[in-house]
């Protein structure tokens, strides 16, 4: 019953964090790869490197102080369910999601940038360019899909690990999710609850990786051809 109560909060936190991370990291990664070795690329890459080195809890504490205390823009504590209003629900999730997603945006964007730069050196890209196709079409249609496999794998692993990794964020913003439930269960030595939560985290890893493995051949047909051979 406790897992049923806390799991939806953590699942929503995971989904929102992954969506925001991908929504921002994909265009940033493509832009940096397209403008590789330029001043823009070097500046933004340095900013992303610095951002990825900041712990999630430090970002969370900074956001809670700035947005929740100093400027009083958001309530820094508590979770508002969707049933109490979508707007209030989103407001209660903004700071936790930003705390977890800013570092992921930096990591995902740098990962995608490196893969796109590698893919741009492939022969099929040169052939597509020789046919007179626009750079934007080549990037989105021919380069992005095969370059996104590492990004999707990293996103899937992140989805599985967020239950345990969001413990401090859940504590800072009083979300009372699965992570906090696990910590409480350990402190109280509730072994059945600990086993159930650990099993849930393991199942999350497996499920999200299976989903990505199932979609990979559709994203990059070369994988399907390799398995067929």
Order of alpha helices (4+ residues) and beta strands (2+ residues): alpha-alpha-alpha-alpha-alpha-alpha-alpha-alpha-alpha-alpha-alpha
